[in-house]
Protein backbone atom coordinates (compact mmCIF):
# COMPACT_ATOMS: atom_id res chain seq x y z
CA UNK A 1 0.00 0.00 0.00
CA UNK A 2 1.34 3.41 -1.00
CA UNK A 3 0.67 6.15 1.53
CA UNK A 4 2.06 9.14 -0.38
CA UNK A 5 1.64 9.03 -4.18
CA UNK A 6 3.16 12.50 -4.76
CA UNK A 7 6.36 11.52 -2.92
CA UNK A 8 6.41 8.36 -5.07
CA UNK A 9 6.13 10.50 -8.23
CA UNK A 10 8.99 12.77 -7.09
CA UNK A 11 11.20 9.81 -6.18
CA UNK A 12 10.58 8.07 -9.50
CA UNK A 13 11.51 11.27 -11.39
CA UNK A 14 14.68 11.72 -9.28
CA UNK A 15 15.72 8.10 -9.85
CA UNK A 16 15.06 8.25 -13.61
CA UNK A 17 17.07 11.50 -13.85
CA UNK A 18 19.96 9.90 -11.96
CA UNK A 19 20.32 7.12 -14.53
CA UNK A 20 19.44 9.36 -17.52
CA UNK A 21 16.29 7.46 -18.55
CA UNK A 22 14.21 9.06 -21.28
CA UNK A 23 10.87 7.85 -19.95
CA UNK A 24 9.34 6.34 -16.84
CA UNK A 25 5.99 4.83 -15.96
CA UNK A 26 3.93 4.61 -12.79
CA UNK A 27 0.34 3.98 -11.71
CA UNK A 28 -1.81 6.97 -12.70
CA UNK A 29 -4.05 9.07 -10.49
CA UNK A 30 -5.82 12.38 -10.98
CA UNK A 31 -3.31 14.26 -8.83
CA UNK A 32 -0.27 12.70 -10.57
CA UNK A 33 -1.71 13.59 -13.99
CA UNK A 34 -2.32 17.16 -12.74
CA UNK A 35 1.29 17.46 -11.57
CA UNK A 36 2.52 16.01 -14.90
CA UNK A 37 0.40 18.57 -16.79
CA UNK A 38 1.97 21.44 -14.81
CA UNK A 39 5.51 20.04 -15.34
CA UNK A 40 4.86 19.89 -19.10
CA UNK A 41 3.35 23.41 -19.24
CA UNK A 42 6.34 24.84 -17.35
CA UNK A 43 8.85 23.02 -19.60
CA UNK A 44 10.33 20.57 -17.08
CA UNK A 45 9.27 17.41 -18.94
CA UNK A 46 8.86 16.77 -22.66
CA UNK A 47 5.51 14.97 -22.56
CA UNK A 48 3.22 12.67 -20.62
CA UNK A 49 0.67 10.04 -21.67
CA UNK A 50 -2.00 8.21 -19.68
CA UNK A 51 -2.30 4.65 -20.99
CA UNK A 52 -5.59 3.00 -20.01
CA UNK A 53 -5.26 -0.54 -18.68
CA UNK A 54 -6.79 -2.82 -16.09
CA UNK A 55 -7.01 -2.60 -13.11
CA UNK A 56 -5.36 0.86 -13.15
CA UNK A 57 -4.15 3.27 -15.84
CA UNK A 58 -0.45 3.94 -16.30
CA UNK A 59 1.13 7.39 -16.44
CA UNK A 60 4.18 7.56 -18.73
CA UNK A 61 6.44 10.62 -18.45
CA UNK A 62 9.02 11.54 -21.09
CA UNK A 63 11.87 13.41 -19.41
CA UNK A 64 13.62 16.38 -20.95
CA UNK A 65 17.38 16.88 -21.20
CA UNK A 66 19.50 19.77 -22.48
CA UNK A 67 21.72 19.86 -25.56
CA UNK A 68 24.69 18.45 -23.64
CA UNK A 69 22.65 15.82 -21.81
CA UNK A 70 22.10 17.77 -18.58
CA UNK A 71 18.82 17.22 -16.74
CA UNK A 72 16.22 19.97 -16.96
CA UNK A 73 14.89 18.91 -13.54
CA UNK A 74 17.82 19.38 -11.18
CA UNK A 75 15.83 18.90 -7.96
CA UNK A 76 12.28 17.84 -7.21
CA UNK A 77 11.23 17.68 -3.57
CA UNK A 78 8.00 16.96 -1.73
CA UNK A 79 7.08 19.92 0.49
CA UNK A 80 3.76 19.05 2.10
CA UNK A 81 3.76 15.57 3.61
CA UNK A 82 0.94 13.43 5.02
CA UNK A 83 2.20 14.08 8.57
CA UNK A 84 2.71 17.81 8.06
CA UNK A 85 0.66 19.70 5.51
CA UNK A 86 2.08 23.03 4.32
CA UNK A 87 -0.44 25.65 3.21
CA UNK A 88 0.38 29.09 1.82
CA UNK A 89 -1.66 32.12 0.91
CA UNK A 90 -1.25 33.96 -2.38
CA UNK A 91 0.66 36.78 -0.64
CA UNK A 92 3.22 34.25 0.72
CA UNK A 93 4.17 32.80 -2.68
CA UNK A 94 7.60 34.00 -3.74
CA UNK A 95 9.42 32.95 -6.93
CA UNK A 96 11.68 29.90 -6.57
CA UNK A 97 15.29 30.65 -7.61
CA UNK A 98 14.25 34.06 -8.99
CA UNK A 99 11.76 32.43 -11.35
CA UNK A 100 13.96 29.56 -12.55
CA UNK A 101 12.04 27.01 -10.44
CA UNK A 102 8.45 26.55 -9.42
CA UNK A 103 6.07 25.13 -6.84
CA UNK A 104 3.09 22.93 -7.61
CA UNK A 105 0.02 23.78 -5.52
CA UNK A 106 -3.27 22.06 -4.89
CA UNK A 107 -5.93 24.77 -4.74
CA UNK A 108 -9.71 24.90 -4.84
CA UNK A 109 -9.32 25.56 -8.61
CA UNK A 110 -7.27 22.37 -9.12
CA UNK A 111 -3.55 21.66 -9.42
CA UNK A 112 -1.70 24.83 -10.51
CA UNK A 113 1.82 26.26 -10.64
CA UNK A 114 2.90 29.04 -8.30
CA UNK A 115 2.93 31.51 -11.21
CA UNK A 116 -0.72 30.79 -11.95
CA UNK A 117 -1.62 30.91 -8.26
CA UNK A 118 0.02 34.34 -7.89
CA UNK A 119 -1.72 35.65 -11.01
CA UNK A 120 -5.15 34.39 -9.86
CA UNK A 121 -4.46 35.28 -6.19
CA UNK A 122 -4.94 31.66 -5.04
CA UNK A 123 -3.51 29.94 -2.00
CA UNK A 124 -3.36 26.25 -1.24
CA UNK A 125 -1.30 23.24 -0.26
CA UNK A 126 2.26 23.17 -1.63
CA UNK A 127 2.72 19.70 -3.14
CA UNK A 128 6.29 19.93 -4.45
CA UNK A 129 9.11 22.23 -5.55
CA UNK A 130 10.96 21.82 -8.83
CA UNK A 131 14.13 23.56 -10.03
Phi, psi and omega in degrees: 000130180264126182266339182223090183293331179289320176296324177296317177300312180299317181294319179297320178293316178300315181294318179294322177296322182297325181255012175059041176285148179274332179215160177213154180231155181200164174298137184272150170212166181299319181291317179297320178294322176297317178295318178298320178299316179295316179300323178290315180300322182274356174087018180271336174232158181284315184195167173215151180221139173256114180262116180289137177201173180250139002275350183220145178293161179242133176262124180245119178258137173255115184282159183245137178231156180283183181298326181262014177087007179282147181289138175286320176272107178277318181217137172224120184231147176277127181263299180274129183244164180301328180276342181211099180279137180247117178246144178226151173269168182296328180286344180269351183281116177247151179299143178271127181050047179055038177095356181279339179243187179203165173245147174254126183243147171257114183241180176287350175261006179111193179276123182222163174276166180294329178297314179295319180297319177295317182294322181266004181055052179251147171242170178172195180274129179278113182280307182205165176240137181230133172202000000 
